[in-house]
Amino acid sequence: MSYVLVINSGSSSVKFQIVDPNSDASDPPFVAGLVEQIGEPQGRITITHGEDRWVLQKSIPTHKEGLEEAFERLALRGVSPRELDVVAVGHRVVHGGMVFSQPEIIVDPVVDMIRELVPLAPLHNPANIDGIEVARELLPDIPHVAVFDTGFFHSLPPAAALYAINAEVASRNQIRRYGFHGTSHEFVSSQVPGLIGTDPDHTRQIVLHLGNGASCSAVANGHAIDTSMGLTPLAGLVMGTRSGDIDPGVIFHLARHGGMSIDEIDELLNKRSGVKGLAGVNDFRELRAMIENEDGDAWLAYNVYINRLRSFIGSYMVALGRVDAITFTAGVGENDKFVRADALDNMEAFGVKIDPERNSLPNDGPRIISADDSRVKVLVVPTNEELAIAQKAAALARRA
């Protein structure tokens, strides 16, 4: 059996999976691992293989030492990437700018171009490059493939992609709406036609990726025509810790009158805003418990979240003209029945009607939760970005 090693490298962590690219979306990965707290006094490596799970706690100075240690532990069980038939290593890269619209075989010039895009994603692309360089060193004889989070939104229509600022300034600084979570949006939207029995080339849908980071997209006939995130993942919906869209004047006000530096404002909007900024928590299970205890801040945060979500759904219904499906995915979208019900409440006039009983069923794979007489189908489709990356990497490696 052939596998793909999928790597998602962060600044102090590396998530990895060994995936059969021909598996079903609901199948667990062959191996899943997490190297975390890299560079801190005490790190941790967690690996799952089948029903076995083991945790190693030790100092992990670098990404390289963390992955090496993980591979050695896997080798003891005969499931190291060096021992299996791994046909490709797929790397999640957050920002491809206007340079990369499709997955790319990683060679030195590709790494150099990803590095040139660091100003567009200073928190993400450097960490992605770290993972690429380490994995290429550890696994030099296997094709490495970069799969870009922005790729699915590369061909947004100009009316959706461009900001109304000076065109020369925007061009010089590469400012436009790039969109993120593209691998998830592409994967989920590709599953929907088969579930509702429509032609993929004639299906219009809205995808709601609702996790701690949240985004939505309008997809017409397999192509994204709009998305909520923009130049950065900060834009759009209210999220766990991110503000989503705000009046840009807020930033000027905080700098001029609030005495805050650019870095302080950045941290405020990305890490201390959103649901957490309003209610003090960003986990929706905690938020729900607070609401049930009649916590006013939690109730307000929830309503702000839902209001923004409904606004995007409405605008995308207008943009698409006809909507065949609205799909919820990611942690909140897949598991929170209240968010799904409230996001689409009182939309019968627009052909949207959720079945309360279907919506209340526990998360158990792709399913339709709309009523039989709902013109617009409403679905829950679990995302599987790792499988999507594995499939893209395997396909490109075969052609290379």
N, C-alpha and C positions, 0 to 999 in steps of 0.2 A: 504494500500500500504506500502511496506517495503522500507526502505532507508538505505544508508550508509553515515556516516559523514566522509568526506575526509579532512585530515589536512596536510598542508605543512607549517612547522614551520621554520622561519628564525631567525637570531640573534636579530632582532628588529621588527619582524612582524610575523603574523600568517594568512595565507590564508586558508579558509575553504569553503567547499561546502557540501550541503546535496543533495545526488544524488540518483535517482532511478536506480539501477544497470541494470534494464531491458530496460532502455530508449535507443533511438537511439543516435548515436554519434552527430547528429546535434541538438538534443534537448537541451535547456538551463537547467542548474541545477535547482532543486526545490528552493534551497536557495544558495546564494553565499555571502561570507563575507570576509572582509579584516580588520585585526587589525594591525595598523602600528604606527611607531614612538614610540615603547615601550621603556620606560626608559628615554624618552625625556620630556622636560617641557610640551609640548602640543602634545597629541596623537590624533589618529583619528580612528573611527570604521565606516566602510561603509558596508551596508547590502542591498542586492537585493533579493526580493521575488516577482516573477511574474513581474508585471509592477510597483510595489512599490520599491522605493529606498530611504533610509534614511541614514544620516550621523550624527555621534555624535563626537564632539570634546571635549576632556578632557584629563587630565593627566592619563597615563596608566603605572604605575610603573613596572608591571611584566606581563609575558605571562598569568599567571593564572588570574589576575584581568581583563585582556583584554578579555579572553574567557568567563569568568563569566559574564561580562557586556554584551557581545554579546548574550549569551544564555538568559539573562534576557530580553533583547530587543525582542528576538525572541519569548519568552514566552508570552509577551503581545499580540502577534498576533497568538498564539496557534501553533507555528511551531518550538518550541525549540526541540533539540535532546532528551531532557528528556520526551517530550510529544508524539513525533512521534514514530512509530515502526521502530527504528533504530536497524538493525540486526548486525552491525559491525561498528567500527571506523577504517578507513584505513589511515595509516601514510606513507607519502613519506619519505624514508630514502635514502640519497644520496649514501652512500658507504657501501656495504655489504662485501667487501674484497673477500677472497676465502672461507669465512665461510658460507655466505648465497647466495644460488642460486635461491631460491624460496621464496615466501611470508611466513612469520612466525607469528603464534599467539604470541603476546607479553606477556611474563612472565618475572620475574625478571632476570633469567639467560640470556635471550635474550637481555635485556637492558644492562646488564653487557658486553656482547660480542660486542654490537654496540659501547659501550664506549671504549672498547679496540681498536676499529678501528679508533678512533679519529685522531691518527697521520697521517692516510691516507687521511683524509678529515677534517682538523682542523677548516675550516670555515663553515662546513655544519653539520657534525654529532652532535656536541654539541647542536646546535639549534634544530635539529631533536629530540634529547633526551629531551630537555626542553618541546617540544610540547607533546611528549609521556607521560612524567611524569605528566604534568598538566592535560591532557585529561583523563588519567587513574584515577586521583584523582577526577575529576569532573563527570566522567561517569564510575564508578567502576563495574557496573553490565553488561556492554556490552563488547563483545569480541573486543580486539584491535589487529590489524594486521599490521605488518611492510611490506611494499612493497619497494624493493630495486632498485634504479636507475641502478645499475650495473648488476642486475640479468640476463637480456637477453644476456649479453656478457660473462657470467660465463664460458661457454663451448667453447670459442674461440679456434681454433686449436693452438697448441703450437707455430707453426711457426709465427702466427699472434700475439700471446699474449706475447711472451718473448722478452725482450730487449737483445742485444748482449753485456752484461756486465758480469763481473765475476759471475758465477752461485751461489757461496756460499754467496756472498754479496747480490745478488738479493733476494735469499731465506730468508736470515736472516732479511732483511728489507722489505719483502713483496712487492718487486718491480716487476711489470709486467703491461701490458696494461689491465685495467679493463673496460674502456668504460663507458659512461654516456648517459643520455637521453634514457636509455634502455626501459623504459615503453612506451615512444613515438614511438621508432623504432619498438617495438614489436606490438603495437596497429596498427600503420599505415600499416606495412607489412602484418598484418593479414587481412586487408580490401582489399588489392590489388587483390588477386586471384578472388574474387567474382566480382570485377569491370571489370576485363578483360577476365573473363571466362576461367581461367586455374585451374588446380589441385594444391591446396596448397602444396602438397608434391612433386610437380615438377615445381615449379616457382622460377626463379632466378631474383633477383631485387636489385636495389640500392635505398636506402632511404636517402633523404637529408633533415635533420631537421635544418632549417635555421631561427634562431631567433637572439636575441642579443647574446646568446650562440648558437654555431652552431656545428653540427656533422653530419657525414654520416656513413652509414653502408652498407656492402654487405651481403645480406641474401639469402641463398640457401635452398630451400625447408623448409622454416620456421625456419631455424637456422642461426644465425649470424656467418659469417666466417671471418669478419674483421670489424674494426671500427676506426674512426679517433682519438677520444680522448684516452688518455692513462692512466698513473698512476693517473693523475688529469684531470679536465676538461679544462686545459690550452692548451693541445696538439691538433694538427690537423689543422682545417680550420682557416683562419683569421676570427675573430669575432668582435662584436661591440666594446668591450674594451680589448679583449685578443689577444695576438700576434699570437696564434697558433704555429705551429712548427717553431723553430728557431735552428740555430747551437748552441749546448750547450756551445761552446766556448764563445758565447756572454756574458754569465753569468760570466765566469771567467774574461773576459776582463773588464766588468763593475765593478767587485769587485777589480781587481788588479790595473786598470788604471783609472777607472771612479770614484773611491772613494766612491762607493755605498755599503751600507750594504745589507745583504741578505733580510731583510724586505723591504728595498727600492726597490730592484730588483723585489721582489715578487709583490709589489704594482704596479710597472711600467708595468710588463708583464700582470698582470691580470686586471688592472683598467685604465691604461693610454696608452694602445697600440691598436692594431687592427685598425679598421676604425677610431675610435676616435683619436688614436695617429697620424694617417696620415692626417686626414682631420679636426679634431676638433669637430666632431659630431659622434654619433653612431646610431642615428635614420635614417633609410634609406629614409624616406620621406624628411627629411632635407637634406640628402646627394643628393637626386635626384634634389631638388630645387637648390642646389649649382651647380650641374653639368649643369643644364639648364641655369644658369647664368655664365657658362664658367669658373668656379672656377677650377684652375689647380690641386690644392691639392685634391679636391673631386674626380676629374676624375682619378687621380693617385691611390687614395685609392680604388676606385671602381675596377680598373683594377687589382690591386694586389689581391683583394678579389676574383674576377672572375678567375684569373689565378690559384690560389690555389685550388679553387673549381673544376675547369676542370681537374687539375692534379689528384685529388682523384677520380673523376668519371672515368677517363681513367684507373687508376690502378685497380679499382674495376671491370671494364669491363674485364680486363685481368684475374683477380682473379676468376671471375665467369665463364668465358669461353663463356657462352651464357647468354644474358640479355633479360628478358621478359618485364621488366618495370623499369622505373626511376620515382620516386615519390618525389614531393616537399611538405613539410609540415612546420608548425610553422609560426610565424608572417611574416617574409620576404618571405619564400617559398610559402606561401599561397596568398600573396597580391602583390608581386612585379613582374610584367610581364617582366620587363627588365632583372632582374636577371635570370629568367627562360630561356628567349630567349638567352641571352648571354652565359649562362652556357652550353647550348647545341648547340651553333651556329656551323655551318659547320661540323656537324657530320653525314651527310647523308650516307657517306661511311661506317659508323658503324651501319646503320639501324635506326638512330634516326632522326626524322623529326617533328618539332613542327608545328602545324597549327596556324598561326599568329592571325586569328580571334578568335579561341577558347581560345588561350592564353590571349587575351585581355579582355575576359569576366570578370566581377566582381566576387569576391570570393563568391560562393554560393553552398557550399557543395562539396562532392567528384565529380570529373569530369575528363574525358580524354581530354588532350589538344594536343595530337599528331595528325598528319595527318592520313587519312585512310590508306595510303600506307606505313606508318612507321612500320617497322618490330618490333621495340622496342616501346611499349606503354609508353607514358609520361602522368603522372597524377598529379593532385593536390588533396591531401586528408587531410582535416583538422585534426589535432591531437586532442585528448581528453584524456590527461593523468589522469584527475580526474575520468572520467568514467572507464578507464582501472583499476585504483586502486580500485574503488568501486566494480567492477566485481570480481577482484581477492580476495578482502577482504570478500565479501559476500559468494563466493564459499568456501573459507577456513573456514569461520565461520560456514557454514552449515555442514561441515565435522567434525568439532571439537567436 
